[in-house]
């Protein structure tokens, strides 16, 4: 015999599992939206990808990176641009990692030699801004390649008026 409380818990667990599965899928893939050839005598192209933040679904990021068709390793250079493309609510902001290191919202293998491109979301609480950092996990030419884009909460439902200092 089923009780109403067990059914409620079961529905909550199903919802939670669905959200986790959806987030994991979003973290590991993105949509290709464009491709720019770098010329006739090269196998490298600029690939343009789009990803929607799995938690703050009102933010869409576009990433441009070099991909080589006949290479074991893609270059580490990338550029990122994130914009508000929908509603951003206080409930969404309450669900994100508020630590100084934030959380990874997207990752993509760039090499069979353990190089990965990751996008990390970090919340700047003082300025009420979402920061998205795209970076390579392997050093290239003496540095780790990275790029930054910000999405201010100003003008959204999630924006909170700063409290005056007392």
Chimera marker file (.cmm) of the C-alpha trace (Angstrom):
<marker_set name="trace">
<marker id="1" x="0.000" y="0.000" z="0.000" r="1" g="1" b="0" radius="0.5"/>
<marker id="2" x="1.324" y="3.459" z="-0.932" r="1" g="1" b="0" radius="0.5"/>
<marker id="3" x="1.045" y="6.467" z="1.286" r="1" g="1" b="0" radius="0.5"/>
<marker id="4" x="0.711" y="10.037" z="0.101" r="1" g="1" b="0" radius="0.5"/>
<marker id="5" x="4.010" y="11.053" z="1.787" r="1" g="1" b="0" radius="0.5"/>
<marker id="6" x="5.949" y="8.294" z="-0.061" r="1" g="1" b="0" radius="0.5"/>
<marker id="7" x="4.423" y="9.387" z="-3.358" r="1" g="1" b="0" radius="0.5"/>
<marker id="8" x="5.400" y="13.026" z="-2.676" r="1" g="1" b="0" radius="0.5"/>
<marker id="9" x="8.988" y="12.013" z="-1.850" r="1" g="1" b="0" radius="0.5"/>
<marker id="10" x="9.123" y="9.864" z="-4.994" r="1" g="1" b="0" radius="0.5"/>
<marker id="11" x="7.982" y="12.793" z="-7.169" r="1" g="1" b="0" radius="0.5"/>
<marker id="12" x="10.559" y="15.091" z="-5.555" r="1" g="1" b="0" radius="0.5"/>
<marker id="13" x="13.329" y="12.552" z="-6.154" r="1" g="1" b="0" radius="0.5"/>
<marker id="14" x="12.252" y="12.120" z="-9.784" r="1" g="1" b="0" radius="0.5"/>
<marker id="15" x="12.312" y="15.886" z="-10.279" r="1" g="1" b="0" radius="0.5"/>
<marker id="16" x="15.734" y="16.173" z="-8.663" r="1" g="1" b="0" radius="0.5"/>
<marker id="17" x="17.138" y="13.347" z="-10.819" r="1" g="1" b="0" radius="0.5"/>
<marker id="18" x="15.743" y="14.998" z="-13.953" r="1" g="1" b="0" radius="0.5"/>
<marker id="19" x="17.409" y="18.325" z="-13.063" r="1" g="1" b="0" radius="0.5"/>
<marker id="20" x="20.752" y="16.614" z="-12.356" r="1" g="1" b="0" radius="0.5"/>
<marker id="21" x="20.606" y="14.617" z="-15.617" r="1" g="1" b="0" radius="0.5"/>
<marker id="22" x="19.728" y="17.734" z="-17.621" r="1" g="1" b="0" radius="0.5"/>
<marker id="23" x="22.579" y="19.662" z="-15.981" r="1" g="1" b="0" radius="0.5"/>
<marker id="24" x="25.078" y="16.890" z="-16.730" r="1" g="1" b="0" radius="0.5"/>
<marker id="25" x="24.033" y="16.799" z="-20.380" r="1" g="1" b="0" radius="0.5"/>
<marker id="26" x="24.398" y="20.569" z="-20.639" r="1" g="1" b="0" radius="0.5"/>
<marker id="27" x="27.828" y="20.448" z="-18.999" r="1" g="1" b="0" radius="0.5"/>
<marker id="28" x="29.198" y="17.981" z="-21.502" r="1" g="1" b="0" radius="0.5"/>
<marker id="29" x="27.800" y="19.290" z="-24.777" r="1" g="1" b="0" radius="0.5"/>
<marker id="30" x="26.910" y="22.444" z="-26.576" r="1" g="1" b="0" radius="0.5"/>
<marker id="31" x="25.342" y="23.365" z="-29.865" r="1" g="1" b="0" radius="0.5"/>
<marker id="32" x="27.475" y="24.181" z="-32.886" r="1" g="1" b="0" radius="0.5"/>
<marker id="33" x="26.175" y="27.401" z="-34.411" r="1" g="1" b="0" radius="0.5"/>
<marker id="34" x="28.896" y="28.270" z="-36.908" r="1" g="1" b="0" radius="0.5"/>
<marker id="35" x="32.192" y="27.408" z="-38.548" r="1" g="1" b="0" radius="0.5"/>
<marker id="36" x="34.750" y="29.692" z="-40.188" r="1" g="1" b="0" radius="0.5"/>
<marker id="37" x="37.424" y="28.188" z="-42.430" r="1" g="1" b="0" radius="0.5"/>
<marker id="38" x="40.922" y="29.565" z="-41.922" r="1" g="1" b="0" radius="0.5"/>
<marker id="39" x="41.870" y="28.932" z="-45.544" r="1" g="1" b="0" radius="0.5"/>
<marker id="40" x="42.357" y="26.342" z="-48.249" r="1" g="1" b="0" radius="0.5"/>
<marker id="41" x="45.777" y="25.156" z="-47.049" r="1" g="1" b="0" radius="0.5"/>
<marker id="42" x="44.852" y="24.477" z="-43.411" r="1" g="1" b="0" radius="0.5"/>
<marker id="43" x="42.749" y="21.880" z="-41.614" r="1" g="1" b="0" radius="0.5"/>
<marker id="44" x="41.935" y="24.299" z="-38.816" r="1" g="1" b="0" radius="0.5"/>
<marker id="45" x="38.608" y="26.091" z="-38.442" r="1" g="1" b="0" radius="0.5"/>
<marker id="46" x="37.086" y="28.495" z="-35.968" r="1" g="1" b="0" radius="0.5"/>
<marker id="47" x="34.117" y="26.693" z="-34.396" r="1" g="1" b="0" radius="0.5"/>
<marker id="48" x="31.350" y="28.738" z="-32.822" r="1" g="1" b="0" radius="0.5"/>
<marker id="49" x="29.428" y="27.008" z="-30.050" r="1" g="1" b="0" radius="0.5"/>
<marker id="50" x="26.455" y="28.073" z="-27.967" r="1" g="1" b="0" radius="0.5"/>
<marker id="51" x="25.618" y="26.927" z="-24.445" r="1" g="1" b="0" radius="0.5"/>
<marker id="52" x="22.846" y="27.897" z="-22.074" r="1" g="1" b="0" radius="0.5"/>
<marker id="53" x="23.769" y="28.025" z="-18.400" r="1" g="1" b="0" radius="0.5"/>
<marker id="54" x="22.131" y="24.919" z="-16.863" r="1" g="1" b="0" radius="0.5"/>
<marker id="55" x="21.029" y="26.775" z="-13.702" r="1" g="1" b="0" radius="0.5"/>
<marker id="56" x="20.777" y="30.410" z="-14.764" r="1" g="1" b="0" radius="0.5"/>
<marker id="57" x="18.868" y="29.557" z="-17.936" r="1" g="1" b="0" radius="0.5"/>
<marker id="58" x="18.452" y="33.215" z="-18.867" r="1" g="1" b="0" radius="0.5"/>
<marker id="59" x="22.163" y="33.347" z="-19.815" r="1" g="1" b="0" radius="0.5"/>
<marker id="60" x="23.543" y="32.129" z="-23.141" r="1" g="1" b="0" radius="0.5"/>
<marker id="61" x="27.283" y="31.973" z="-23.874" r="1" g="1" b="0" radius="0.5"/>
<marker id="62" x="28.921" y="31.813" z="-27.290" r="1" g="1" b="0" radius="0.5"/>
<marker id="63" x="32.424" y="30.390" z="-27.505" r="1" g="1" b="0" radius="0.5"/>
<marker id="64" x="34.782" y="30.666" z="-30.474" r="1" g="1" b="0" radius="0.5"/>
<marker id="65" x="37.697" y="28.232" z="-30.550" r="1" g="1" b="0" radius="0.5"/>
<marker id="66" x="40.099" y="26.742" z="-33.059" r="1" g="1" b="0" radius="0.5"/>
<marker id="67" x="39.511" y="23.112" z="-33.970" r="1" g="1" b="0" radius="0.5"/>
<marker id="68" x="41.814" y="21.056" z="-36.184" r="1" g="1" b="0" radius="0.5"/>
<marker id="69" x="40.251" y="18.219" z="-38.168" r="1" g="1" b="0" radius="0.5"/>
<marker id="70" x="43.419" y="16.140" z="-38.576" r="1" g="1" b="0" radius="0.5"/>
<marker id="71" x="45.186" y="16.823" z="-35.294" r="1" g="1" b="0" radius="0.5"/>
<marker id="72" x="45.376" y="15.062" z="-31.934" r="1" g="1" b="0" radius="0.5"/>
<marker id="73" x="45.320" y="18.398" z="-30.126" r="1" g="1" b="0" radius="0.5"/>
<marker id="74" x="43.364" y="21.576" z="-30.743" r="1" g="1" b="0" radius="0.5"/>
<marker id="75" x="44.896" y="24.980" z="-29.942" r="1" g="1" b="0" radius="0.5"/>
<marker id="76" x="43.990" y="26.402" z="-26.547" r="1" g="1" b="0" radius="0.5"/>
<marker id="77" x="42.875" y="29.850" z="-27.701" r="1" g="1" b="0" radius="0.5"/>
<marker id="78" x="39.207" y="30.639" z="-27.195" r="1" g="1" b="0" radius="0.5"/>
<marker id="79" x="36.941" y="33.637" z="-26.796" r="1" g="1" b="0" radius="0.5"/>
<marker id="80" x="33.693" y="33.784" z="-24.830" r="1" g="1" b="0" radius="0.5"/>
<marker id="81" x="30.754" y="36.174" z="-24.863" r="1" g="1" b="0" radius="0.5"/>
<marker id="82" x="27.796" y="35.687" z="-22.519" r="1" g="1" b="0" radius="0.5"/>
<marker id="83" x="24.564" y="37.674" z="-22.550" r="1" g="1" b="0" radius="0.5"/>
<marker id="84" x="21.223" y="37.720" z="-20.815" r="1" g="1" b="0" radius="0.5"/>
<marker id="85" x="18.822" y="36.062" z="-23.260" r="1" g="1" b="0" radius="0.5"/>
<marker id="86" x="15.951" y="35.385" z="-20.878" r="1" g="1" b="0" radius="0.5"/>
<marker id="87" x="14.702" y="35.894" z="-17.369" r="1" g="1" b="0" radius="0.5"/>
<marker id="88" x="17.127" y="35.658" z="-14.438" r="1" g="1" b="0" radius="0.5"/>
<marker id="89" x="15.347" y="35.091" z="-11.121" r="1" g="1" b="0" radius="0.5"/>
<marker id="90" x="16.432" y="35.223" z="-7.465" r="1" g="1" b="0" radius="0.5"/>
<marker id="91" x="15.665" y="31.489" z="-7.259" r="1" g="1" b="0" radius="0.5"/>
<marker id="92" x="18.239" y="30.775" z="-9.986" r="1" g="1" b="0" radius="0.5"/>
<marker id="93" x="20.891" y="32.837" z="-8.223" r="1" g="1" b="0" radius="0.5"/>
<marker id="94" x="20.109" y="31.077" z="-4.922" r="1" g="1" b="0" radius="0.5"/>
<marker id="95" x="20.958" y="27.717" z="-6.579" r="1" g="1" b="0" radius="0.5"/>
<marker id="96" x="24.453" y="28.619" z="-7.833" r="1" g="1" b="0" radius="0.5"/>
<marker id="97" x="27.761" y="27.999" z="-6.083" r="1" g="1" b="0" radius="0.5"/>
<marker id="98" x="28.651" y="31.238" z="-4.273" r="1" g="1" b="0" radius="0.5"/>
<marker id="99" x="32.262" y="30.267" z="-3.494" r="1" g="1" b="0" radius="0.5"/>
<marker id="100" x="35.189" y="32.270" z="-4.866" r="1" g="1" b="0" radius="0.5"/>
<marker id="101" x="36.012" y="29.457" z="-7.310" r="1" g="1" b="0" radius="0.5"/>
<marker id="102" x="32.423" y="29.092" z="-8.551" r="1" g="1" b="0" radius="0.5"/>
<marker id="103" x="31.440" y="26.022" z="-10.537" r="1" g="1" b="0" radius="0.5"/>
<marker id="104" x="32.060" y="24.458" z="-13.935" r="1" g="1" b="0" radius="0.5"/>
<marker id="105" x="29.050" y="24.838" z="-16.231" r="1" g="1" b="0" radius="0.5"/>
<marker id="106" x="30.589" y="23.434" z="-19.429" r="1" g="1" b="0" radius="0.5"/>
<marker id="107" x="33.605" y="21.361" z="-20.447" r="1" g="1" b="0" radius="0.5"/>
<marker id="108" x="34.921" y="20.000" z="-23.714" r="1" g="1" b="0" radius="0.5"/>
<marker id="109" x="37.914" y="17.802" z="-24.484" r="1" g="1" b="0" radius="0.5"/>
<marker id="110" x="40.413" y="19.560" z="-26.756" r="1" g="1" b="0" radius="0.5"/>
<marker id="111" x="43.010" y="16.786" z="-26.995" r="1" g="1" b="0" radius="0.5"/>
<marker id="112" x="43.669" y="13.121" z="-26.382" r="1" g="1" b="0" radius="0.5"/>
<marker id="113" x="46.484" y="14.420" z="-24.158" r="1" g="1" b="0" radius="0.5"/>
<marker id="114" x="44.225" y="15.555" z="-21.275" r="1" g="1" b="0" radius="0.5"/>
<marker id="115" x="43.664" y="19.132" z="-22.430" r="1" g="1" b="0" radius="0.5"/>
<marker id="116" x="40.162" y="20.389" z="-21.685" r="1" g="1" b="0" radius="0.5"/>
<marker id="117" x="38.396" y="23.684" z="-22.254" r="1" g="1" b="0" radius="0.5"/>
<marker id="118" x="36.173" y="24.586" z="-19.319" r="1" g="1" b="0" radius="0.5"/>
<marker id="119" x="33.742" y="27.376" z="-18.584" r="1" g="1" b="0" radius="0.5"/>
<marker id="120" x="33.334" y="28.294" z="-14.948" r="1" g="1" b="0" radius="0.5"/>
<marker id="121" x="30.599" y="30.541" z="-13.495" r="1" g="1" b="0" radius="0.5"/>
<marker id="122" x="31.635" y="32.779" z="-10.589" r="1" g="1" b="0" radius="0.5"/>
<marker id="123" x="29.294" y="35.185" z="-8.834" r="1" g="1" b="0" radius="0.5"/>
<marker id="124" x="30.582" y="38.661" z="-7.925" r="1" g="1" b="0" radius="0.5"/>
<marker id="125" x="28.185" y="39.352" z="-5.050" r="1" g="1" b="0" radius="0.5"/>
<marker id="126" x="29.340" y="42.921" z="-4.390" r="1" g="1" b="0" radius="0.5"/>
<marker id="127" x="28.678" y="44.004" z="-7.991" r="1" g="1" b="0" radius="0.5"/>
<marker id="128" x="25.858" y="41.498" z="-8.564" r="1" g="1" b="0" radius="0.5"/>
<marker id="129" x="27.444" y="40.149" z="-11.703" r="1" g="1" b="0" radius="0.5"/>
<marker id="130" x="27.810" y="36.661" z="-13.110" r="1" g="1" b="0" radius="0.5"/>
<marker id="131" x="31.310" y="36.054" z="-14.476" r="1" g="1" b="0" radius="0.5"/>
<marker id="132" x="31.997" y="33.302" z="-17.013" r="1" g="1" b="0" radius="0.5"/>
<marker id="133" x="35.645" y="32.304" z="-17.445" r="1" g="1" b="0" radius="0.5"/>
<marker id="134" x="36.685" y="30.117" z="-20.369" r="1" g="1" b="0" radius="0.5"/>
<marker id="135" x="40.068" y="28.458" z="-19.860" r="1" g="1" b="0" radius="0.5"/>
<marker id="136" x="42.339" y="25.654" z="-20.994" r="1" g="1" b="0" radius="0.5"/>
<marker id="137" x="43.536" y="23.079" z="-18.469" r="1" g="1" b="0" radius="0.5"/>
<marker id="138" x="46.935" y="22.633" z="-20.118" r="1" g="1" b="0" radius="0.5"/>
<marker id="139" x="49.729" y="25.168" z="-20.379" r="1" g="1" b="0" radius="0.5"/>
<marker id="140" x="50.443" y="26.342" z="-23.929" r="1" g="1" b="0" radius="0.5"/>
<marker id="141" x="53.416" y="28.507" z="-24.906" r="1" g="1" b="0" radius="0.5"/>
<marker id="142" x="54.137" y="29.364" z="-21.274" r="1" g="1" b="0" radius="0.5"/>
<marker id="143" x="50.607" y="30.338" z="-20.245" r="1" g="1" b="0" radius="0.5"/>
<marker id="144" x="47.117" y="29.026" z="-19.624" r="1" g="1" b="0" radius="0.5"/>
<marker id="145" x="44.778" y="30.549" z="-22.199" r="1" g="1" b="0" radius="0.5"/>
<marker id="146" x="41.634" y="32.155" z="-20.794" r="1" g="1" b="0" radius="0.5"/>
<marker id="147" x="38.839" y="34.580" z="-21.611" r="1" g="1" b="0" radius="0.5"/>
<marker id="148" x="36.210" y="36.367" z="-19.488" r="1" g="1" b="0" radius="0.5"/>
<marker id="149" x="32.647" y="37.550" z="-20.043" r="1" g="1" b="0" radius="0.5"/>
<marker id="150" x="30.262" y="39.107" z="-17.518" r="1" g="1" b="0" radius="0.5"/>
<marker id="151" x="26.493" y="39.315" z="-17.169" r="1" g="1" b="0" radius="0.5"/>
<marker id="152" x="25.315" y="42.003" z="-14.709" r="1" g="1" b="0" radius="0.5"/>
<marker id="153" x="22.088" y="41.326" z="-12.813" r="1" g="1" b="0" radius="0.5"/>
<marker id="154" x="21.081" y="45.000" z="-13.050" r="1" g="1" b="0" radius="0.5"/>
<marker id="155" x="17.591" y="45.216" z="-14.531" r="1" g="1" b="0" radius="0.5"/>
<marker id="156" x="16.664" y="41.595" z="-13.706" r="1" g="1" b="0" radius="0.5"/>
<marker id="157" x="14.390" y="40.221" z="-10.992" r="1" g="1" b="0" radius="0.5"/>
<marker id="158" x="17.515" y="38.815" z="-9.316" r="1" g="1" b="0" radius="0.5"/>
<marker id="159" x="19.100" y="42.253" z="-8.742" r="1" g="1" b="0" radius="0.5"/>
<marker id="160" x="19.169" y="43.351" z="-5.098" r="1" g="1" b="0" radius="0.5"/>
<marker id="161" x="19.645" y="46.978" z="-4.118" r="1" g="1" b="0" radius="0.5"/>
<marker id="162" x="22.936" y="47.390" z="-2.196" r="1" g="1" b="0" radius="0.5"/>
<marker id="163" x="22.482" y="48.088" z="1.498" r="1" g="1" b="0" radius="0.5"/>
<marker id="164" x="23.988" y="51.366" z="2.744" r="1" g="1" b="0" radius="0.5"/>
<marker id="165" x="26.933" y="51.088" z="5.135" r="1" g="1" b="0" radius="0.5"/>
<marker id="166" x="25.995" y="51.852" z="8.712" r="1" g="1" b="0" radius="0.5"/>
<link id1="1" id2="2" r="1" g="1" b="0" radius="0.2"/>
<link id1="2" id2="3" r="1" g="1" b="0" radius="0.2"/>
<link id1="3" id2="4" r="1" g="1" b="0" radius="0.2"/>
<link id1="4" id2="5" r="1" g="1" b="0" radius="0.2"/>
<link id1="5" id2="6" r="1" g="1" b="0" radius="0.2"/>
<link id1="6" id2="7" r="1" g="1" b="0" radius="0.2"/>
<link id1="7" id2="8" r="1" g="1" b="0" radius="0.2"/>
<link id1="8" id2="9" r="1" g="1" b="0" radius="0.2"/>
<link id1="9" id2="10" r="1" g="1" b="0" radius="0.2"/>
<link id1="10" id2="11" r="1" g="1" b="0" radius="0.2"/>
<link id1="11" id2="12" r="1" g="1" b="0" radius="0.2"/>
<link id1="12" id2="13" r="1" g="1" b="0" radius="0.2"/>
<link id1="13" id2="14" r="1" g="1" b="0" radius="0.2"/>
<link id1="14" id2="15" r="1" g="1" b="0" radius="0.2"/>
<link id1="15" id2="16" r="1" g="1" b="0" radius="0.2"/>
<link id1="16" id2="17" r="1" g="1" b="0" radius="0.2"/>
<link id1="17" id2="18" r="1" g="1" b="0" radius="0.2"/>
<link id1="18" id2="19" r="1" g="1" b="0" radius="0.2"/>
<link id1="19" id2="20" r="1" g="1" b="0" radius="0.2"/>
<link id1="20" id2="21" r="1" g="1" b="0" radius="0.2"/>
<link id1="21" id2="22" r="1" g="1" b="0" radius="0.2"/>
<link id1="22" id2="23" r="1" g="1" b="0" radius="0.2"/>
<link id1="23" id2="24" r="1" g="1" b="0" radius="0.2"/>
<link id1="24" id2="25" r="1" g="1" b="0" radius="0.2"/>
<link id1="25" id2="26" r="1" g="1" b="0" radius="0.2"/>
<link id1="26" id2="27" r="1" g="1" b="0" radius="0.2"/>
<link id1="27" id2="28" r="1" g="1" b="0" radius="0.2"/>
<link id1="28" id2="29" r="1" g="1" b="0" radius="0.2"/>
<link id1="29" id2="30" r="1" g="1" b="0" radius="0.2"/>
<link id1="30" id2="31" r="1" g="1" b="0" radius="0.2"/>
<link id1="31" id2="32" r="1" g="1" b="0" radius="0.2"/>
<link id1="32" id2="33" r="1" g="1" b="0" radius="0.2"/>
<link id1="33" id2="34" r="1" g="1" b="0" radius="0.2"/>
<link id1="34" id2="35" r="1" g="1" b="0" radius="0.2"/>
<link id1="35" id2="36" r="1" g="1" b="0" radius="0.2"/>
<link id1="36" id2="37" r="1" g="1" b="0" radius="0.2"/>
<link id1="37" id2="38" r="1" g="1" b="0" radius="0.2"/>
<link id1="38" id2="39" r="1" g="1" b="0" radius="0.2"/>
<link id1="39" id2="40" r="1" g="1" b="0" radius="0.2"/>
<link id1="40" id2="41" r="1" g="1" b="0" radius="0.2"/>
<link id1="41" id2="42" r="1" g="1" b="0" radius="0.2"/>
<link id1="42" id2="43" r="1" g="1" b="0" radius="0.2"/>
<link id1="43" id2="44" r="1" g="1" b="0" radius="0.2"/>
<link id1="44" id2="45" r="1" g="1" b="0" radius="0.2"/>
<link id1="45" id2="46" r="1" g="1" b="0" radius="0.2"/>
<link id1="46" id2="47" r="1" g="1" b="0" radius="0.2"/>
<link id1="47" id2="48" r="1" g="1" b="0" radius="0.2"/>
<link id1="48" id2="49" r="1" g="1" b="0" radius="0.2"/>
<link id1="49" id2="50" r="1" g="1" b="0" radius="0.2"/>
<link id1="50" id2="51" r="1" g="1" b="0" radius="0.2"/>
<link id1="51" id2="52" r="1" g="1" b="0" radius="0.2"/>
<link id1="52" id2="53" r="1" g="1" b="0" radius="0.2"/>
<link id1="53" id2="54" r="1" g="1" b="0" radius="0.2"/>
<link id1="54" id2="55" r="1" g="1" b="0" radius="0.2"/>
<link id1="55" id2="56" r="1" g="1" b="0" radius="0.2"/>
<link id1="56" id2="57" r="1" g="1" b="0" radius="0.2"/>
<link id1="57" id2="58" r="1" g="1" b="0" radius="0.2"/>
<link id1="58" id2="59" r="1" g="1" b="0" radius="0.2"/>
<link id1="59" id2="60" r="1" g="1" b="0" radius="0.2"/>
<link id1="60" id2="61" r="1" g="1" b="0" radius="0.2"/>
<link id1="61" id2="62" r="1" g="1" b="0" radius="0.2"/>
<link id1="62" id2="63" r="1" g="1" b="0" radius="0.2"/>
<link id1="63" id2="64" r="1" g="1" b="0" radius="0.2"/>
<link id1="64" id2="65" r="1" g="1" b="0" radius="0.2"/>
<link id1="65" id2="66" r="1" g="1" b="0" radius="0.2"/>
<link id1="66" id2="67" r="1" g="1" b="0" radius="0.2"/>
<link id1="67" id2="68" r="1" g="1" b="0" radius="0.2"/>
<link id1="68" id2="69" r="1" g="1" b="0" radius="0.2"/>
<link id1="69" id2="70" r="1" g="1" b="0" radius="0.2"/>
<link id1="70" id2="71" r="1" g="1" b="0" radius="0.2"/>
<link id1="71" id2="72" r="1" g="1" b="0" radius="0.2"/>
<link id1="72" id2="73" r="1" g="1" b="0" radius="0.2"/>
<link id1="73" id2="74" r="1" g="1" b="0" radius="0.2"/>
<link id1="74" id2="75" r="1" g="1" b="0" radius="0.2"/>
<link id1="75" id2="76" r="1" g="1" b="0" radius="0.2"/>
<link id1="76" id2="77" r="1" g="1" b="0" radius="0.2"/>
<link id1="77" id2="78" r="1" g="1" b="0" radius="0.2"/>
<link id1="78" id2="79" r="1" g="1" b="0" radius="0.2"/>
<link id1="79" id2="80" r="1" g="1" b="0" radius="0.2"/>
<link id1="80" id2="81" r="1" g="1" b="0" radius="0.2"/>
<link id1="81" id2="82" r="1" g="1" b="0" radius="0.2"/>
<link id1="82" id2="83" r="1" g="1" b="0" radius="0.2"/>
<link id1="83" id2="84" r="1" g="1" b="0" radius="0.2"/>
<link id1="84" id2="85" r="1" g="1" b="0" radius="0.2"/>
<link id1="85" id2="86" r="1" g="1" b="0" radius="0.2"/>
<link id1="86" id2="87" r="1" g="1" b="0" radius="0.2"/>
<link id1="87" id2="88" r="1" g="1" b="0" radius="0.2"/>
<link id1="88" id2="89" r="1" g="1" b="0" radius="0.2"/>
<link id1="89" id2="90" r="1" g="1" b="0" radius="0.2"/>
<link id1="90" id2="91" r="1" g="1" b="0" radius="0.2"/>
<link id1="91" id2="92" r="1" g="1" b="0" radius="0.2"/>
<link id1="92" id2="93" r="1" g="1" b="0" radius="0.2"/>
<link id1="93" id2="94" r="1" g="1" b="0" radius="0.2"/>
<link id1="94" id2="95" r="1" g="1" b="0" radius="0.2"/>
<link id1="95" id2="96" r="1" g="1" b="0" radius="0.2"/>
<link id1="96" id2="97" r="1" g="1" b="0" radius="0.2"/>
<link id1="97" id2="98" r="1" g="1" b="0" radius="0.2"/>
<link id1="98" id2="99" r="1" g="1" b="0" radius="0.2"/>
<link id1="99" id2="100" r="1" g="1" b="0" radius="0.2"/>
<link id1="100" id2="101" r="1" g="1" b="0" radius="0.2"/>
<link id1="101" id2="102" r="1" g="1" b="0" radius="0.2"/>
<link id1="102" id2="103" r="1" g="1" b="0" radius="0.2"/>
<link id1="103" id2="104" r="1" g="1" b="0" radius="0.2"/>
<link id1="104" id2="105" r="1" g="1" b="0" radius="0.2"/>
<link id1="105" id2="106" r="1" g="1" b="0" radius="0.2"/>
<link id1="106" id2="107" r="1" g="1" b="0" radius="0.2"/>
<link id1="107" id2="108" r="1" g="1" b="0" radius="0.2"/>
<link id1="108" id2="109" r="1" g="1" b="0" radius="0.2"/>
<link id1="109" id2="110" r="1" g="1" b="0" radius="0.2"/>
<link id1="110" id2="111" r="1" g="1" b="0" radius="0.2"/>
<link id1="111" id2="112" r="1" g="1" b="0" radius="0.2"/>
<link id1="112" id2="113" r="1" g="1" b="0" radius="0.2"/>
<link id1="113" id2="114" r="1" g="1" b="0" radius="0.2"/>
<link id1="114" id2="115" r="1" g="1" b="0" radius="0.2"/>
<link id1="115" id2="116" r="1" g="1" b="0" radius="0.2"/>
<link id1="116" id2="117" r="1" g="1" b="0" radius="0.2"/>
<link id1="117" id2="118" r="1" g="1" b="0" radius="0.2"/>
<link id1="118" id2="119" r="1" g="1" b="0" radius="0.2"/>
<link id1="119" id2="120" r="1" g="1" b="0" radius="0.2"/>
<link id1="120" id2="121" r="1" g="1" b="0" radius="0.2"/>
<link id1="121" id2="122" r="1" g="1" b="0" radius="0.2"/>
<link id1="122" id2="123" r="1" g="1" b="0" radius="0.2"/>
<link id1="123" id2="124" r="1" g="1" b="0" radius="0.2"/>
<link id1="124" id2="125" r="1" g="1" b="0" radius="0.2"/>
<link id1="125" id2="126" r="1" g="1" b="0" radius="0.2"/>
<link id1="126" id2="127" r="1" g="1" b="0" radius="0.2"/>
<link id1="127" id2="128" r="1" g="1" b="0" radius="0.2"/>
<link id1="128" id2="129" r="1" g="1" b="0" radius="0.2"/>
<link id1="129" id2="130" r="1" g="1" b="0" radius="0.2"/>
<link id1="130" id2="131" r="1" g="1" b="0" radius="0.2"/>
<link id1="131" id2="132" r="1" g="1" b="0" radius="0.2"/>
<link id1="132" id2="133" r="1" g="1" b="0" radius="0.2"/>
<link id1="133" id2="134" r="1" g="1" b="0" radius="0.2"/>
<link id1="134" id2="135" r="1" g="1" b="0" radius="0.2"/>
<link id1="135" id2="136" r="1" g="1" b="0" radius="0.2"/>
<link id1="136" id2="137" r="1" g="1" b="0" radius="0.2"/>
<link id1="137" id2="138" r="1" g="1" b="0" radius="0.2"/>
<link id1="138" id2="139" r="1" g="1" b="0" radius="0.2"/>
<link id1="139" id2="140" r="1" g="1" b="0" radius="0.2"/>
<link id1="140" id2="141" r="1" g="1" b="0" radius="0.2"/>
<link id1="141" id2="142" r="1" g="1" b="0" radius="0.2"/>
<link id1="142" id2="143" r="1" g="1" b="0" radius="0.2"/>
<link id1="143" id2="144" r="1" g="1" b="0" radius="0.2"/>
<link id1="144" id2="145" r="1" g="1" b="0" radius="0.2"/>
<link id1="145" id2="146" r="1" g="1" b="0" radius="0.2"/>
<link id1="146" id2="147" r="1" g="1" b="0" radius="0.2"/>
<link id1="147" id2="148" r="1" g="1" b="0" radius="0.2"/>
<link id1="148" id2="149" r="1" g="1" b="0" radius="0.2"/>
<link id1="149" id2="150" r="1" g="1" b="0" radius="0.2"/>
<link id1="150" id2="151" r="1" g="1" b="0" radius="0.2"/>
<link id1="151" id2="152" r="1" g="1" b="0" radius="0.2"/>
<link id1="152" id2="153" r="1" g="1" b="0" radius="0.2"/>
<link id1="153" id2="154" r="1" g="1" b="0" radius="0.2"/>
<link id1="154" id2="155" r="1" g="1" b="0" radius="0.2"/>
<link id1="155" id2="156" r="1" g="1" b="0" radius="0.2"/>
<link id1="156" id2="157" r="1" g="1" b="0" radius="0.2"/>
<link id1="157" id2="158" r="1" g="1" b="0" radius="0.2"/>
<link id1="158" id2="159" r="1" g="1" b="0" radius="0.2"/>
<link id1="159" id2="160" r="1" g="1" b="0" radius="0.2"/>
<link id1="160" id2="161" r="1" g="1" b="0" radius="0.2"/>
<link id1="161" id2="162" r="1" g="1" b="0" radius="0.2"/>
<link id1="162" id2="163" r="1" g="1" b="0" radius="0.2"/>
<link id1="163" id2="164" r="1" g="1" b="0" radius="0.2"/>
<link id1="164" id2="165" r="1" g="1" b="0" radius="0.2"/>
<link id1="165" id2="166" r="1" g="1" b="0" radius="0.2"/>
</marker_set>
